[in-house]
Amino acid sequence: MLDPRSEIYPTIAYRPIQPSDLEVLENIHLALFPIRYEREFFLNVVNGNGIISWGAVDTSRSDDRRDELIGFVTTRIIAAQDSEIEDLFRYNSSRKDLTLLYILTLGVVESYRNLGIASSLVREVIKYAASISNCRGVYLHVISYNQPAISFYNKMLFKLVRRLPHFYYIRGQHYDSYLFVYYVNGGRSPCSPLEVITSFVVDFRAFLKMVVARFWNKEERSTPRWSRCKESTTLLVSQNNKRIIGGDDTRCHV
């Protein structure tokens, strides 16, 4: 195979990943990543089931492989409140519909590296995220020892926002993860004193709710449930020892 780096300008095109890419996509992931992905993941990628993806192909190849993947990026839309960086957006707590675009995997086959393909794929992701009005950023995890990836995302102007201890567990060993974010559509970390205070207040309220919930659960464990169902009139005990509250209040079942 001719090394594309020996050619001056290979013609790289970008397109959505499609069902015909399944086998190549699996093989590239197997070659590039220490983590093994299940078949279901690849089927979801090629069929667009909850995953948005882009592929890179070399259309200047003269053989029948000119539409074969040589790079890819896979992403998923996640609600900001369900992400590990939900706390970074609490200064804007009035918006409950904020989303983020999470990069699942990004890779380029070895013979096509250092041609700007990965950068172009990430730009496609950023452009797509910016087109979603309620999306506030693109984020991802990088395993702590992957220095080339760390340097790459720094170069792409992603911000390193935190380190997550023992995030990965690979071959019997734990590894930390770095979490990078690229903000879009005005998304940003809280920076003003008022925003920091607002974030603290939100955290404190959540803490109080947790304490109250734990106290209430403790009270529930020490009190028979049927004694708290004030609208119930009878306690029915079935043959399988399940307690069922009968009467007017059908919400209380044991």
N, C-alpha and C positions, 0 to 999 in steps of 0.2 A: 504493500500500500504506500502510495506517495505521501510523504509528510506534508500536510498543508502549510506548515510554517516555512517550507522551502519555496512556496509560491508567494508572489508579492501581495496580491489581494484576493483571497478566496471570497466568494460571494455568499455571505451568511444572511439567511432569511429567518424570520420568526413567525410562528403560527401556533394556533391552539394544538395541544396534544390530542390525538385521536385514537380510536380503537386499534388501528393497524400498528400503533407504536408500542403495544403492550409488551411484546417479547424483548425488544431493544431497551425499553424503559427499565424492565426488571434487571436485565443484564448489566446496565450501567450502574444502577443502584447497588447491585451485588459487588461490583468492582470498586466502587468509590467509598462505600460507607461501612463502618464496623457494626452498625445496627442492621438487623435483618427485618425487612418489612413483610407483612403478610400479603398474600395474594389479593385479599379484599381491598387493600390500599391501592394497588395498581389498577384494579378494575374500576375503583371509584375515580381515579385520576383520568383514565382514558375515556370514561363515559361521562365525566363531568358531574358526578354525584356528590355535590357538596364541596367540590374542590375545583379551584380555578387554576389553570396551568398554561404555560407557554413552552414551546419547544424551539430549538435552534437547529437549522439544517444547512448544509453546504450545497447550494444549488449550482455551484460551478463544477461539481464532480461530473465526470463524463460517463460514469457507469450508472447502473440502475439503482444505486444507493443515494442518489442526490436528494431524496426526500427522507432519508434516514436520520433519526435524531443524533445530534452530536452534543447537545446540551439541553437543559430543562430547568424549570423552576415550578414548584407546586405550592399552592397557597390555599388558605381557608379563611373565610370571614368569621370573626369571633366577636361576641358582645364584649365591650370593654369591661363591663362589670363582672364578667366571667374569666378575665385574664389575670395573670400574675402581676400586672401593672395597673390594676383597677384603681389603686390608691393614688396614682399619679394624676388621675382625672377627677378627683373628688372636689377640686376647686370649682368644677362646673357641675355640681350635683343636681342641678335642675334638669339636666339632660339625661334621661334614662335609656335613650336609644342609641348611644354612641357605640361605634364598632371599631374594630381593628382588623387589619389584614395580616395574618400570621404566615410566615414563610415556613413551610414544612420541610422541603428539600430543595437544594440548588446544586447543580453539578455540570461539569463539562468534561468530555472524554480527554484523556491526557494529551493526545496528539493535536488537540485544538486549543490548548490553553495559551494564555498570554496574548490572545487576539482580541480581548475586550468583549468576549461573548457573555461571560458572567455579568459584567457591568451592564451590558445592554438588557439582559434578562431582568436584572433588578430594577432597571429604569422602567421597564414595562410594568412591573409590579407597582412601583411608586406612582406611575401615571394612572394606572387603574384605580389605586386607592384614592388618589386625589379626585377622581371622577365621581366618587361616592360621597354625597354631601355630608353624611353623618359619620364618615370614617375619619379618625383622628391620627392614624399612624400605621406604619408597617413595623412589625417586630418579629424577633426570632431568637433562638438559643444557639450558642456556639460552645462546644465542649472546651474546657479550659486549656487543653494542651494544643489546640489547633491554631497555632500562631499565624499561619497564612490567612485563615479565614478571619481572624481578629483584625489583622492588618487591612484586609480587603474591605470589611465593613467600616472601619475607621476612614479609609480612603473614600468610601461612598457617603461619608458624612452622617452615618448612623451614630447615635449617642449610646454609650455604654451606661446603663442606668443601675445595674446591680449584678451581684454575683450570687448564684444559688448553690449552696453546698449540697453535695451528693445528689445532684439532679439526675445524672445518668448512672445506670448500673450495667456494666458491660463485662461479660466473661468473669463474673464473680468479683468485680472491683467497682467501687464508686468513683465518680468523677464530678467535679464542679461544672457549672455552666455559667457563661456570661450571657446577659440578656441585653440585646441591642434594640433601639427604637429609632425609626425615622418618622418624624412628625409631619402630618399633612393637614390641610384645611384649618390651620390655626391651632392644631393640637400642640401641647407643650406641657412640661412639668410645672407644678406650682412654684412660683418664684417670688411673688410679692409677699410682704408680711401678712396682709389680709388673707391671701390665698393659703398660706401656710397655716394660719390660725383656723381658717374654715376647714381645711383638711384634718387638723387636729380635733376639732369639734365633731366632725363626722366620725372619726375613729373612736372618740370617747363615747359618743352615743351608741355606736355598735358594741363597744365593750360593756356598757350598762345593760343593753338588751341581752347580751350573752349571760351576764351575771343573773339578771332577773329570770331568764329562761332556765338556767341551771337550778336556781332556788325553787322555781315552780315545779320543775321535774322531780326535785327531791321531795317536795310536799306531796306530789302525785303518787310517788312510790310508797309513801308512808300512810296514805289514806285510800281505802277501798273506793274504786271508781264509782260504784253504784250509789255511794253516799253523797256524791257531788252532783248527780243528775237529779236536780230538784223536781223536774217536771215528770219524772218517771213514777209509776205507781206500783210496779212489781218487779221482782228480780227472778228471772227464769233461768234455771240451771239445766242445760241440756245433758244428754247421756254421755257426750264426749268431753265433759268437764269444762266446756266453754261457757262463760257467764254472759248472758245476753240480757240487756235491759229492755223490758217490755213496758208498754203504757203509752203515754202521749208523746214522749220525747224519743224519736227514733234515731237521733244522732248519737246516742251513747250506746256503744256496743263493746263488749269485752271478749 
